[in-house]
C-alpha cells in the first residue's frame, strides 16, 4: 500500500503551456466560481460517494468535476476508497476501529511547484472530525456511517454530517441554461438544473429523477399524465395520484386545475389565466361572469352554483366562442354543503301477485317514487310469503316511477325504497341498524346463519348492505330473511367470515336517526380508471359521519338499475371504490347513510 492509493485518476487545469504556472487558467475558473474563488462541486452527481455492493469496508468515488483553490479538477474514473487501507486516512492512528460518522474529503492546496500537486481523497475518523472546517484545505465529499468495529461495517452514506449539518457537500452555483426543447431527463446531468425551454416559454427544475414545472407562465403548474383528456378540461387529483374530470357532485371531486398540455408528459395549471376552458352545455358565459364547476357536465364551467355542493373556479376574461372561454382560474374550496346533502325519506309499497302487467316475456309493476330528489333511491324487494330478499330481473328508474320487472306474475312482493327527499318529510321517518357478525358466532351446519336485531325497523322491510369486515368489500350472502318481526337472519355458505351489516328502513320510534341521502354521477370515458380487467371510480363517504351506508346504481343513459362488478371500501371506510367491467357507463349513484 502507498500514498498513491488515495490519489484518483484525474486531470487538473493548471496551464496548457506550462507544467506548473497556472495564473491565467485560475483567472478563468474564478469567473465560474462567482468571482470569490468558491470551492465546490460542479453539479449534484459530481464526485459522489456511493456504497460498494461487493464490500462492507469500501465505498466508491464516482467521476466528476470540482473547483478547489480556483483549480478545475476532473476525476475521470471510479475510485475505490478502502477503509482498511491506512494510507487513505488523514490519521490512521490505532486503525479502522471506531463506529459513527466518518468523512471522505478531497485534499488539495494549490501551489506553484513542479511537479504540480495532485488532489487526494482522505478518510477522517469520527474522533478527528474537528480537524475539518468548511473552506480549509479539504472539501467535504460525503459522510459515511460505520455501524460496528472488528471488522467495521459500512451501512450508510450522507450528503452531510447528521451530527453537524454545517459540514456538507458544497456546490458551485452556476447550473442554469436554455434549451429549444425540453430534453429527456438524464439522472447524471440534470438534477438541480434550471432550464428555460424556448418552444414552451416555460422554466423547469431538475429534481432527482424528473423534470418539474417551475410555473414560469404566470401560474403554478403540475406535471402529470393527461392522456385521454382535452385542453381546457377541469380535473382533480384522485387517490391514485392520477387526474380525473372534476365534478361538483362531491367535495372530493372538485377541481384542482385545468389541462394545459395533453399527453404522458401532460400538465395542469393550478392558477392564473387559462384559455380553452369548456362551458357547460346550454350555458352562456360573458366577460366578467364568475364561473363555477359544473355538476352536470364534468370538466366544464357554469355561471350557476350547484347544490348541495358548488366550487368557485374563477372569472371569465374572454369569450373565445360559444363553447369555450378564457378564465382567471382560482381553486376555490368546495362550498354550499353543510355535511348533510339531503334529508332521507322512504316509499313502502306492496306489489300484489294480481297487479303485474305483461310486457313481452316479462311482467312489470310501477311504484310511485316521485317523493325522491331526481327520482333516485336505494331499493330492496322482499318476497311477501317467505320474507326473503329477492332480486328482480330488471328495474328502471323512470320519471317519478320505479318500474320493477319479474319473469313471472305469481309473486307478491314488498317494495322498499329510501332516498334523498324531494318533500318536507323529516329524516326521522328512516332509521338504521348496524351490527358486526364475528366468525365465531355462526350457527347451523351449513348454510350458516346469524341474526341481527332490527326491532327499530317496522313492516319487516329494510335495505341491507353487507361487507367483509376484514377485506372491506361488499359481499353477497346466500340469503337475507326477516325471520320474525324483530330479527333479520343472514345466511352464508361458510362460517369463517367476519361481516358488517347495515340495515335501513322505516322507524318504529319517533326519534329515528339522522339518515341523509346523496345523488351523484360517475361519468364514462376517462373518468374510469383501469385496474386489471376492471375499471373503477371513487366516491368520498366523509359526508356520512360514521360511514355506515348503502347505495344503488342506475345507468344514466338507459335508467336501468345496475350491479357493479364489486364495491370496495378503502381509506378506513371513508371512500367507496366502485368497479365496473368497462368504462362506458354514466352511472347515477344514490348513497344513504
RODO-2510 file (C-alpha; in nm, 4 decimals, decimal comma):
residues 593
     n   res          X          Y          Z
     1     x     0,0000     0,0000     0,0000
     2     x     0,1116     0,3533    -0,0747
     3     x     0,0033     0,7151    -0,0731
     4     x    -0,0859     0,6724    -0,4411
     5     x    -0,3825     0,4581    -0,3269
     6     x    -0,5574     0,7801    -0,2186
     7     x    -0,4987     0,9631    -0,5500
     8     x    -0,7807     0,9084    -0,8018
     9     x    -0,7213     0,9258    -1,1768
    10     x    -0,7542     1,2965    -1,2555
    11     x    -0,6986     1,5899    -1,4862
    12     x    -0,6226     1,9368    -1,3470
    13     x    -0,6415     2,2631    -1,5446
    14     x    -0,3078     2,4088    -1,4374
    15     x    -0,1951     2,5690    -1,7638
    16     x    -0,1918     2,4412    -2,1225
    17     x     0,1559     2,5868    -2,1887
    18     x     0,3451     2,5247    -1,8678
    19     x     0,3554     2,2378    -1,6231
    20     x     0,3114     2,4473    -1,3105
    21     x     0,2335     2,8152    -1,3930
    22     x    -0,1466     2,8396    -1,3768
    23     x    -0,2287     3,2066    -1,3102
    24     x    -0,4086     3,2532    -1,6456
    25     x    -0,6318     2,9482    -1,6154
    26     x    -0,7027     3,0255    -1,2490
    27     x    -0,8477     3,3609    -1,3529
    28     x    -1,0812     3,1835    -1,5959
    29     x    -1,2034     2,9323    -1,3398
    30     x    -1,2574     3,2155    -1,0893
    31     x    -1,5167     3,3539    -1,3323
    32     x    -1,7118     3,0272    -1,2925
    33     x    -1,6993     3,0349    -0,9124
    34     x    -1,8708     3,3704    -0,8718
    35     x    -1,5521     3,5720    -0,8542
    36     x    -1,4803     3,4761    -0,4965
    37     x    -1,2870     3,1579    -0,5521
    38     x    -1,5703     2,9448    -0,4143
    39     x    -1,4685     2,5840    -0,3586
    40     x    -1,7358     2,3375    -0,4666
    41     x    -1,8625     2,0578    -0,6859
    42     x    -1,9826     2,1424    -1,0372
    43     x    -2,3166     1,9564    -1,0051
    44     x    -2,5108     1,7200    -0,7810
    45     x    -2,3677     1,3977    -0,9270
    46     x    -2,0033     1,5129    -0,9295
    47     x    -1,7591     1,3153    -0,7131
    48     x    -2,0345     1,1234    -0,5394
    49     x    -1,9583     0,8658    -0,2714
    50     x    -2,1660     0,5509    -0,3127
    51     x    -2,1917     0,2195    -0,1268
    52     x    -1,9953    -0,0682    -0,2784
    53     x    -2,2313    -0,3649    -0,3205
    54     x    -1,9337    -0,6043    -0,3166
    55     x    -1,7732    -0,4886     0,0097
    56     x    -1,8812    -0,3527     0,3502
    57     x    -1,5423    -0,1861     0,4073
    58     x    -1,5205     0,0134     0,0829
    59     x    -1,7075     0,2944    -0,0914
    60     x    -1,6857     0,4199    -0,4478
    61     x    -1,5892     0,7722    -0,5564
    62     x    -1,7623     0,8419    -0,8897
    63     x    -1,6191     1,0641    -1,1660
    64     x    -1,6922     1,4352    -1,1680
    65     x    -1,5647     1,7899    -1,1633
    66     x    -1,4696     2,0057    -0,8665
    67     x    -1,3226     2,3524    -0,8207
    68     x    -1,0616     2,3875    -0,5446
    69     x    -0,8350     2,6915    -0,4991
    70     x    -0,9512     2,8107    -0,8437
    71     x    -0,8190     2,4900    -0,9994
    72     x    -1,0528     2,2788    -1,2107
    73     x    -1,0081     1,9139    -1,1115
    74     x    -1,1761     1,6334    -1,3041
    75     x    -1,1815     1,2791    -1,1661
    76     x    -1,2222     1,0660    -1,4771
    77     x    -1,2761     0,7142    -1,3369
    78     x    -1,4411     0,5373    -1,0452
    79     x    -1,2066     0,5202    -0,7472
    80     x    -1,2258     0,2722    -0,4580
    81     x    -1,1927     0,4221    -0,1098
    82     x    -1,0805     0,1382     0,1191
    83     x    -1,1437     0,1943     0,4911
    84     x    -0,8954    -0,0823     0,5802
    85     x    -0,6073     0,0910     0,3966
    86     x    -0,4138     0,3083     0,6429
    87     x    -0,2597     0,5101     0,3590
    88     x    -0,6005     0,6549     0,2720
    89     x    -0,6522     0,8144     0,6154
    90     x    -0,5841     1,1633     0,7410
    91     x    -0,4518     0,9937     1,0549
    92     x    -0,4905     0,6168     1,0774
    93     x    -0,3723     0,6196     1,4415
    94     x    -0,4993     0,2954     1,6050
    95     x    -0,6765     0,1680     1,2941
    96     x    -1,0252     0,1250     1,1479
    97     x    -1,1653     0,0919     1,4955
    98     x    -1,4445     0,3464     1,5524
    99     x    -1,8190     0,3433     1,4997
   100     x    -2,0017     0,6548     1,3822
   101     x    -1,9779     0,9062     1,1014
   102     x    -1,6509     0,9169     0,9043
   103     x    -1,5767     1,1895     0,6479
   104     x    -1,4484     1,1300     0,2962
   105     x    -1,2820     1,4554     0,1859
   106     x    -1,0874     1,5870    -0,1101
   107     x    -0,7497     1,7231    -0,0047
   108     x    -0,5855     1,9796    -0,2345
   109     x    -0,3883     2,3013    -0,1877
   110     x    -0,2771     2,4939    -0,4947
   111     x     0,0964     2,5640    -0,5088
   112     x     0,3272     2,6807    -0,7885
   113     x     0,5629     2,3897    -0,7976
   114     x     0,6920     2,1169    -1,0217
   115     x     0,5515     1,8596    -1,0341
   116     x     0,2099     2,0190    -0,9798
   117     x     0,0281     1,8969    -0,6641
   118     x    -0,2348     1,6253    -0,7079
   119     x    -0,5724     1,6011    -0,5367
   120     x    -0,6070     1,3196    -0,2823
   121     x    -0,9104     1,1609    -0,1215
   122     x    -0,8771     1,1126     0,2540
   123     x    -1,0756     0,9368     0,5256
   124     x    -1,1334     1,1251     0,8524
   125     x    -1,2320     0,9207     1,1572
   126     x    -1,5283     1,0230     1,3789
   127     x    -1,2962     1,1374     1,6589
   128     x    -1,0996     1,3562     1,4136
   129     x    -1,3916     1,5462     1,2535
   130     x    -1,2985     1,8682     1,4355
   131     x    -0,9984     1,8906     1,2009
   132     x    -1,2409     1,9786     0,9208
   133     x    -1,3815     2,3270     0,8793
   134     x    -1,5569     2,4498     0,5626
   135     x    -1,3094     2,6426     0,3477
   136     x    -0,9887     2,4798     0,4707
   137     x    -0,7577     2,2558     0,2668
   138     x    -1,0273     1,9859     0,2495
   139     x    -1,3529     1,9758     0,0563
   140     x    -1,6283     1,7601     0,2110
   141     x    -1,7454     1,4847    -0,0278
   142     x    -1,9703     1,2740     0,1939
   143     x    -2,0214     1,1304     0,5412
   144     x    -2,0006     0,7516     0,5758
   145     x    -2,1548     0,5643     0,8689
   146     x    -1,9755     0,2614     1,0156
   147     x    -2,2023     0,0560     1,2396
   148     x    -1,9506    -0,1753     1,4067
   149     x    -1,5823    -0,2471     1,4504
   150     x    -1,3649    -0,5578     1,4293
   151     x    -1,4172    -0,5572     1,1315
   152     x    -1,6067    -0,2353     1,0603
   153     x    -1,9257    -0,2449     0,8519
   154     x    -2,0266     0,0499     0,6297
   155     x    -2,4057     0,0823     0,6231
   156     x    -2,4935     0,4328     0,5040
   157     x    -2,3709     0,7447     0,3249
   158     x    -2,4983     1,1015     0,3636
   159     x    -2,4514     1,4364     0,1863
   160     x    -2,3983     1,5981     0,5286
   161     x    -2,2960     1,5068     0,8799
   162     x    -2,6242     1,4405     1,0681
   163     x    -2,4459     1,5420     1,3890
   164     x    -2,3149     1,8713     1,2438
   165     x    -2,5139     1,9905     0,9429
   166     x    -2,2638     2,2737     0,8745
   167     x    -2,0382     2,0066     0,7318
   168     x    -2,1939     1,9171     0,3963
   169     x    -2,1381     1,8908     0,0226
   170     x    -2,0816     2,2309    -0,1409
   171     x    -2,1748     2,3163    -0,4993
   172     x    -2,0659     2,5916    -0,7334
   173     x    -2,3836     2,7977    -0,8068
   174     x    -2,3713     2,8051    -1,1866
   175     x    -2,6004     2,5367    -1,3327
   176     x    -2,8670     2,7069    -1,5435
   177     x    -2,9266     2,7475    -1,9147
   178     x    -3,1570     2,7382    -2,2183
   179     x    -3,2949     2,4602    -2,4368
   180     x    -3,5084     2,4838    -2,7502
   181     x    -3,6994     2,1686    -2,6477
   182     x    -3,7084     2,0076    -2,3042
   183     x    -3,4513     1,7248    -2,3197
   184     x    -3,5114     1,3751    -2,1905
   185     x    -3,4201     1,3773    -1,8236
   186     x    -3,0672     1,2495    -1,7544
   187     x    -3,0050     1,1487    -1,3924
   188     x    -2,6329     1,2237    -1,4280
   189     x    -2,6700     1,5628    -1,5946
   190     x    -2,9983     1,7223    -1,4910
   191     x    -3,0586     1,7061    -1,1116
   192     x    -3,0531     2,0644    -0,9697
   193     x    -3,0502     2,2098    -1,3208
   194     x    -3,2739     2,5042    -1,4189
   195     x    -3,3747     2,5159    -1,7839
   196     x    -3,5642     2,7745    -1,9838
   197     x    -3,7388     2,5975    -2,2778
   198     x    -3,7846     2,8347    -2,5719
   199     x    -4,0508     2,6302    -2,7547
   200     x    -4,2790     2,6332    -2,4485
   201     x    -4,1822     2,9661    -2,2900
   202     x    -4,1546     2,7790    -1,9595
   203     x    -3,8964     2,7118    -1,6875
   204     x    -3,8206     2,3664    -1,5489
   205     x    -3,6452     2,2450    -1,2354
   206     x    -3,4408     1,9252    -1,2369
   207     x    -3,5385     1,7054    -0,9422
   208     x    -3,3524     1,3861    -0,8501
   209     x    -3,5346     1,1757    -1,1102
   210     x    -3,7526     1,4031    -1,3254
   211     x    -3,8263     1,7481    -1,4603
   212     x    -4,0710     1,9625    -1,2658
   213     x    -4,2521     2,2709    -1,3914
   214     x    -4,1336     2,5975    -1,2399
   215     x    -4,4506     2,7896    -1,3201
   216     x    -4,2968     3,0475    -1,5491
   217     x    -4,6206     3,1104    -1,7402
   218     x    -4,7928     3,3270    -1,4829
   219     x    -4,9368     3,0494    -1,2653
   220     x    -4,8441     2,7363    -1,0760
   221     x    -4,8396     2,4120    -1,2735
   222     x    -4,8322     2,0394    -1,2025
   223     x    -4,6906     1,7817    -1,4431
   224     x    -4,8965     1,4631    -1,4721
   225     x    -5,0165     1,2161    -1,7353
   226     x    -5,3163     1,3767    -1,9113
   227     x    -5,3541     1,1206    -2,1903
   228     x    -5,7169     1,0930    -2,2990
   229     x    -5,8137     1,4405    -2,1786
   230     x    -5,8590     1,7614    -2,3775
   231     x    -5,7114     2,1066    -2,3399
   232     x    -5,9306     2,3123    -2,1092
   233     x    -6,0723     2,0202    -1,9086
   234     x    -6,1090     2,0935    -1,5371
   235     x    -5,9637     1,7974    -1,3467
   236     x    -5,8845     1,6791    -0,9937
   237     x    -5,6145     1,4552    -0,8454
   238     x    -5,7594     1,1245    -0,7249
   239     x    -5,6268     0,8857    -0,4594
   240     x    -5,4044     0,7114    -0,7158
   241     x    -5,2311     1,0456    -0,7946
   242     x    -5,3891     1,0399    -1,1412
   243     x    -5,6214     1,3033    -1,2831
   244     x    -5,9942     1,2622    -1,3444
   245     x    -6,2561     1,5038    -1,4756
   246     x    -6,3783     1,7315    -1,1999
   247     x    -6,7440     1,7389    -1,0999
   248     x    -6,9310     1,9405    -0,8355
   249     x    -7,1327     1,6400    -0,7123
   250     x    -6,8951     1,5903    -0,4170
   251     x    -6,6278     1,7969    -0,2483
   252     x    -6,3664     1,5291    -0,3187
   253     x    -6,4218     1,5507    -0,6974
   254     x    -6,3907     1,9295    -0,7265
   255     x    -6,1282     2,0850    -0,9497
   256     x    -5,7552     2,1175    -0,8751
   257     x    -5,6580     2,2658    -1,2120
   258     x    -5,7070     2,2909    -1,5876
   259     x    -5,5389     2,0720    -1,8509
   260     x    -5,2928     2,2880    -2,0471
   261     x    -5,0883     2,0108    -2,2085
   262     x    -5,2159     1,6682    -2,3185
   263     x    -5,0051     1,3519    -2,3136
   264     x    -4,7941     1,1310    -2,0916
   265     x    -4,5853     1,4407    -2,0169
   266     x    -4,9019     1,6406    -1,9587
   267     x    -4,9638     1,9395    -1,7386
   268     x    -5,2392     2,1058    -1,5411
   269     x    -5,2335     2,4727    -1,4435
   270     x    -5,3484     2,5449    -1,0900
   271     x    -5,3800     2,9239    -1,1019
   272     x    -5,3686     3,2176    -1,3394
   273     x    -5,5018     3,2848    -1,6882
   274     x    -5,6169     2,9723    -1,8741
   275     x    -5,7715     2,9589    -2,2211
   276     x    -5,9831     2,6935    -2,3913
   277     x    -6,1977     2,6249    -2,0830
   278     x    -6,5190     2,4490    -2,1864
   279     x    -6,8651     2,5770    -2,0933
   280     x    -7,1495     2,3550    -1,9678
   281     x    -7,3874     2,2531    -2,2485
   282     x    -7,6722     2,5027    -2,2842
   283     x    -7,4986     2,7646    -2,0684
   284     x    -7,3840     3,1109    -2,1757
   285     x    -7,0870     3,2857    -2,0137
   286     x    -6,9974     3,6522    -2,0590
   287     x    -6,6840     3,8517    -1,9810
   288     x    -6,6841     3,9423    -1,6118
   289     x    -6,9041     3,6496    -1,5043
   290     x    -6,7979     3,4495    -1,2007
   291     x    -6,7744     3,0829    -1,3046
   292     x    -6,8286     2,7627    -1,1079
   293     x    -6,7538     2,3955    -1,1656
   294     x    -7,0372     2,2137    -1,3408
   295     x    -7,2251     1,9292    -1,1748
   296     x    -7,3946     1,8048    -1,4940
   297     x    -7,1022     1,8364    -1,7421
   298     x    -6,7834     1,7020    -1,5853
   299     x    -6,4765     1,9140    -1,6537
   300     x    -6,6711     2,2263    -1,7584
   301     x    -6,7751     2,5589    -1,6063
   302     x    -7,1085     2,7305    -1,5494
   303     x    -7,2351     3,0579    -1,4054
   304     x    -7,4719     2,8709    -1,1726
   305     x    -7,3923     2,7372    -0,8255
   306     x    -7,4837     2,3701    -0,7992
   307     x    -7,6379     2,2050    -0,4938
   308     x    -7,5669     2,0601    -0,2463
   309     x    -7,2038     2,1433    -0,3313
   310     x    -7,0512     2,4111    -0,5511
   311     x    -6,6989     2,5274    -0,6304
   312     x    -6,5928     2,8748    -0,7440
   313     x    -6,3184     2,8398    -1,0092
   314     x    -6,2626     3,1945    -1,1383
   315     x    -6,3835     3,4783    -1,3594
   316     x    -6,4325     3,4923    -1,7358
   317     x    -6,1986     3,7420    -1,9064
   318     x    -6,2606     3,6452    -2,2712
   319     x    -6,5312     3,4630    -2,4666
   320     x    -6,3499     3,2609    -2,7334
   321     x    -6,6598     3,1099    -2,8963
   322     x    -6,9956     2,9654    -2,7919
   323     x    -6,8362     2,6705    -2,6097
   324     x    -6,5009     2,7930    -2,4735
   325     x    -6,3804     3,0851    -2,2629
   326     x    -6,0623     3,2205    -2,1060
   327     x    -6,0758     3,2476    -1,7279
   328     x    -5,8600     3,3614    -1,4404
   329     x    -5,8533     3,0229    -1,2666
   330     x    -5,8696     3,0020    -0,8872
   331     x    -5,9058     2,6761    -0,6980
   332     x    -6,1988     2,7558    -0,4709
   333     x    -6,2779     2,5376    -0,1732
   334     x    -6,5991     2,3333    -0,2116
   335     x    -6,8863     2,5327    -0,0655
   336     x    -7,2589     2,5109    -0,0096
   337     x    -7,2551     2,1738     0,1649
   338     x    -7,3146     2,1549     0,5377
   339     x    -7,2197     1,7906     0,5637
   340     x    -7,5823     1,6826     0,5079
   341     x    -7,6728     1,6674     0,1417
   342     x    -8,0458     1,5970     0,1720
   343     x    -8,2834     1,4533     0,4298
   344     x    -8,3841     1,0976     0,3506
   345     x    -8,7342     0,9595     0,3196
   346     x    -8,8823     0,6259     0,2178
   347     x    -9,1519     0,4730    -0,0007
   348     x    -9,3050     0,1440     0,1108
   349     x    -9,5395    -0,0454    -0,1215
   350     x    -9,6976    -0,3874    -0,1642
   351     x    -9,6984    -0,5454    -0,5091
   352     x    -9,9800    -0,7999    -0,5210
   353     x    -9,9412    -1,1002    -0,7492
   354     x   -10,2578    -0,9914    -0,9326
   355     x   -10,1110    -0,6480    -1,0177
   356     x    -9,8347    -0,7499    -1,2594
   357     x    -9,8667    -0,6102    -1,6153
   358     x    -9,7427    -0,8293    -1,9026
   359     x    -9,4808    -0,6910    -2,1449
   360     x    -9,3153    -0,9301    -2,3878
   361     x    -9,1769    -1,2230    -2,1929
   362     x    -9,1834    -1,0356    -1,8586
   363     x    -9,4186    -0,8625    -1,6174
   364     x    -9,3825    -0,5234    -1,4549
   365     x    -9,5257    -0,3030    -1,1826
   366     x    -9,4789     0,0745    -1,1372
   367     x    -9,4135     0,2221    -0,7925
   368     x    -9,4598     0,5962    -0,7384
   369     x    -9,1185     0,7318    -0,6263
   370     x    -9,1813     1,0980    -0,7075
   371     x    -9,1062     1,1898    -0,3439
   372     x    -8,7366     1,1359    -0,4108
   373     x    -8,4958     1,4010    -0,5372
   374     x    -8,4311     1,3205    -0,9054
   375     x    -8,6347     1,0020    -0,8565
   376     x    -8,3304     0,8057    -0,7360
   377     x    -8,3297     0,5794    -0,4329
   378     x    -8,1866     0,2612    -0,2850
   379     x    -8,4366    -0,0219    -0,3409
   380     x    -8,4865    -0,3590    -0,1756
   381     x    -8,7557    -0,6168    -0,2561
   382     x    -8,8893    -0,8825    -0,0175
   383     x    -9,0911    -1,1945    -0,1005
   384     x    -9,4194    -1,1456     0,0910
   385     x    -9,4631    -1,5194     0,1531
   386     x    -9,1091    -1,6168     0,2579
   387     x    -8,9795    -1,2795     0,3872
   388     x    -8,6627    -1,3352     0,1819
   389     x    -8,4849    -1,0657    -0,0187
   390     x    -8,5415    -1,1056    -0,3909
   391     x    -8,3662    -0,9653    -0,6995
   392     x    -8,5946    -0,8644    -0,9875
   393     x    -8,4988    -0,9428    -1,3453
   394     x    -8,4701    -0,5694    -1,4057
   395     x    -8,5582    -0,2288    -1,2578
   396     x    -8,5837     0,1054    -1,4373
   397     x    -8,5734     0,4497    -1,2776
   398     x    -8,8286     0,6453    -1,4822
   399     x    -8,9643     0,9947    -1,4244
   400     x    -9,1202     0,9754    -1,0776
   401     x    -9,1641     0,5972    -1,1160
   402     x    -8,9557     0,2894    -1,0378
   403     x    -9,0567     0,0076    -1,2744
   404     x    -8,9961    -0,3424    -1,1392
   405     x    -8,9731    -0,6384    -1,3834
   406     x    -9,0172    -1,0069    -1,2973
   407     x    -9,0064    -1,3197    -1,5163
   408     x    -9,3319    -1,4478    -1,3555
   409     x    -9,6528    -1,2878    -1,2259
   410     x    -9,7118    -1,5216    -0,9338
   411     x    -9,5164    -1,3495    -0,6575
   412     x    -9,6353    -1,0864    -0,4122
   413     x    -9,3525    -0,8524    -0,3100
   414     x    -9,2841    -0,5840    -0,0544
   415     x    -9,1094    -0,2848    -0,2144
   416     x    -8,8938    -0,0509    -0,0013
   417     x    -8,7066     0,2498    -0,1418
   418     x    -8,5001     0,5008     0,0603
   419     x    -8,3565     0,8154    -0,0950
   420     x    -8,2954     1,1920    -0,0707
   421     x    -8,6318     1,3569    -0,0135
   422     x    -8,7951     1,5991    -0,2523
   423     x    -9,0652     1,6819     0,0055
   424     x    -9,0816     1,8201     0,3567
   425     x    -9,0774     1,4772     0,5186
   426     x    -8,8367     1,4508     0,8103
   427     x    -8,5349     1,2212     0,8248
   428     x    -8,6808     1,0685     1,1425
   429     x    -8,9034     0,8580     0,9127
   430     x    -8,5969     0,6407     0,8492
   431     x    -8,3610     0,4686     1,0915
   432     x    -8,0588     0,2425     1,0635
   433     x    -7,9235    -0,0639     1,2413
   434     x    -7,5570    -0,1664     1,2288
   435     x    -7,4115    -0,4941     1,3519
   436     x    -7,0858    -0,6896     1,3401
   437     x    -7,1176    -1,0661     1,2874
   438     x    -6,7980    -1,2394     1,4035
   439     x    -6,6799    -1,5715     1,2607
   440     x    -6,7273    -1,7448     1,5979
   441     x    -7,0981    -1,6627     1,6110
   442     x    -7,2277    -1,8539     1,3082
   443     x    -7,4925    -2,1188     1,3763
   444     x    -7,6208    -2,4180     1,1831
   445     x    -7,4497    -2,6977     0,9927
   446     x    -7,4429    -2,5214     0,6556
   447     x    -7,5656    -2,2913     0,5311
   448     x    -7,4677    -2,0910     0,8385
   449     x    -7,6615    -1,8006     0,9845
   450     x    -7,6548    -1,5188     1,2363
   451     x    -7,9345    -1,2864     1,3497
   452     x    -7,9463    -0,9077     1,3666
   453     x    -8,1912    -0,7292     1,5959
   454     x    -8,3963    -0,4928     1,3763
   455     x    -8,6796    -0,4224     1,6170
   456     x    -8,6414    -0,0482     1,5490
   457     x    -8,7424    -0,1059     1,1825
   458     x    -9,1114    -0,1588     1,1113
   459     x    -9,3029    -0,3515     0,8439
   460     x    -9,0354    -0,6201     0,8116
   461     x    -8,8691    -0,4135     0,5442
   462     x    -8,5145    -0,2764     0,5097
   463     x    -8,2448    -0,2064     0,2547
   464     x    -7,9424    -0,4083     0,3567
   465     x    -7,5709    -0,3823     0,2773
   466     x    -7,3264    -0,6491     0,3946
   467     x    -6,9482    -0,6214     0,3719
   468     x    -6,6480    -0,8269     0,4749
   469     x    -6,5201    -0,6654     0,7973
   470     x    -6,1588    -0,7568     0,7164
   471     x    -6,1410    -0,7005     0,3399
   472     x    -6,3810    -0,4011     0,3431
   473     x    -6,5539    -0,5418     0,0347
   474     x    -6,9263    -0,5771    -0,0271
   475     x    -7,0307    -0,9447    -0,0181
   476     x    -7,3429    -1,1213    -0,1411
   477     x    -7,4909    -1,3576     0,1226
   478     x    -7,6750    -1,6759     0,0326
   479     x    -7,9934    -1,5226     0,1670
   480     x    -8,1358    -1,2487     0,3886
   481     x    -8,4652    -1,3249     0,5649
   482     x    -8,6890    -1,1428     0,8105
   483     x    -8,7132    -1,4449     1,0414
   484     x    -8,9535    -1,2611     1,2720
   485     x    -9,0743    -0,9073     1,3258
   486     x    -8,7578    -0,8205     1,5181
   487     x    -8,4928    -1,0430     1,3605
   488     x    -8,3039    -1,0201     1,0314
   489     x    -8,1301    -1,3524     0,9582
   490     x    -7,8159    -1,3536     0,7378
   491     x    -7,7183    -1,6817     0,5660
   492     x    -7,3624    -1,7533     0,4415
   493     x    -7,2043    -2,0617     0,2770
   494     x    -6,9148    -2,0647     0,5308
   495     x    -6,8695    -1,9796     0,8986
   496     x    -6,5230    -1,8208     0,8709
   497     x    -6,6045    -1,4608     0,7796
   498     x    -6,6462    -1,1520     0,9949
   499     x    -6,9227    -0,9364     0,8484
   500     x    -7,0531    -0,5843     0,8986
   501     x    -7,4267    -0,5341     0,8360
   502     x    -7,6086    -0,2073     0,7702
   503     x    -7,9907    -0,2203     0,7562
   504     x    -8,2086     0,0865     0,6977
   505     x    -8,5840     0,1158     0,6967
   506     x    -8,8955     0,2908     0,8322
   507     x    -8,8554     0,3670     1,2004
   508     x    -9,0904     0,2392     1,4715
   509     x    -8,9865     0,5249     1,7031
   510     x    -9,0495     0,8978     1,6899
   511     x    -8,6839     0,9929     1,7210
   512     x    -8,5442     0,7857     1,4400
   513     x    -8,1936     0,8608     1,3096
   514     x    -8,0494     1,1439     1,1036
   515     x    -8,0354     0,9455     0,7815
   516     x    -7,9176     1,1510     0,4840
   517     x    -7,9074     1,0821     0,1150
   518     x    -7,6986     1,1983    -0,1794
   519     x    -7,7221     1,1606    -0,5562
   520     x    -7,4141     1,1965    -0,7763
   521     x    -7,2899     1,0892    -1,1196
   522     x    -6,9890     0,8791    -1,2232
   523     x    -6,9098     0,9820    -1,5813
   524     x    -6,7973     0,7463    -1,8579
   525     x    -6,4701     0,7521    -2,0508
   526     x    -6,1571     0,8967    -1,8936
   527     x    -6,3219     0,9264    -1,5516
   528     x    -6,2982     0,5470    -1,5084
   529     x    -5,9530     0,4225    -1,4016
   530     x    -5,8309     0,0849    -1,5383
   531     x    -5,7399    -0,1811    -1,2800
   532     x    -5,6638    -0,5195    -1,4330
   533     x    -5,9712    -0,6297    -1,6278
   534     x    -6,1967    -0,3845    -1,4404
   535     x    -6,2415    -0,0064    -1,4176
   536     x    -6,3168     0,1968    -1,1070
   537     x    -6,4145     0,5364    -0,9737
   538     x    -6,4101     0,6544    -0,6143
   539     x    -6,6745     0,8242    -0,4008
   540     x    -6,5990     1,0082    -0,0774
   541     x    -6,8138     0,8954     0,2164
   542     x    -6,6889     1,1689     0,4501
   543     x    -7,0325     1,3373     0,4372
   544     x    -7,1900     1,0398     0,6132
   545     x    -7,0393     1,0565     0,9602
   546     x    -6,9702     0,7000     1,0703
   547     x    -6,9656     0,5915     0,7041
   548     x    -7,2255     0,3168     0,7529
   549     x    -7,4016     0,3447     0,4187
   550     x    -7,5823     0,1547     0,1485
   551     x    -7,6085     0,2559    -0,2137
   552     x    -7,7674     0,1869    -0,5527
   553     x    -7,6554     0,2407    -0,9118
   554     x    -7,8586     0,3456    -1,2176
   555     x    -7,7365     0,3680    -1,5782
   556     x    -7,7833     0,7389    -1,6577
   557     x    -7,8499     0,6621    -2,0257
   558     x    -8,0906     0,3654    -2,0040
   559     x    -8,2184     0,4462    -1,6490
   560     x    -8,1810     0,0780    -1,5615
   561     x    -8,0567    -0,0298    -1,2201
   562     x    -7,7021    -0,1731    -1,2412
   563     x    -7,4952    -0,4083    -1,0276
   564     x    -7,1206    -0,3239    -1,0115
   565     x    -6,8567    -0,5931    -1,0560
   566     x    -6,7590    -0,5201    -0,6950
   567     x    -6,7536    -0,2426    -0,4358
   568     x    -6,4575    -0,1895    -0,2010
   569     x    -6,4322     0,0434     0,0981
   570     x    -6,0845     0,1965     0,1336
   571     x    -5,9064     0,4614     0,3423
   572     x    -6,0582     0,3300     0,6668
   573     x    -6,4045     0,3267     0,5096
   574     x    -6,4049     0,6943     0,4109
   575     x    -6,4004     0,6137     0,0373
   576     x    -6,6037     0,3692    -0,1728
   577     x    -6,4340     0,2304    -0,4850
   578     x    -6,6905     0,1238    -0,7488
   579     x    -6,5726    -0,1323    -1,0056
   580     x    -6,7329    -0,1940    -1,3466
   581     x    -6,6466    -0,4345    -1,6278
   582     x    -6,5921    -0,1476    -1,8747
   583     x    -6,5542     0,2316    -1,8814
   584     x    -6,8591     0,3120    -2,0954
   585     x    -7,1165     0,3705    -1,8212
   586     x    -7,2521     0,7009    -1,6967
   587     x    -7,3845     0,5981    -1,3564
   588     x    -7,6174     0,7790    -1,1190
   589     x    -7,5310     0,6763    -0,7635
   590     x    -7,7602     0,7132    -0,4637
   591     x    -7,5990     0,6850    -0,1202
   592     x    -7,7973     0,6538     0,2016
   593     x    -7,6277     0,6747     0,5379
***
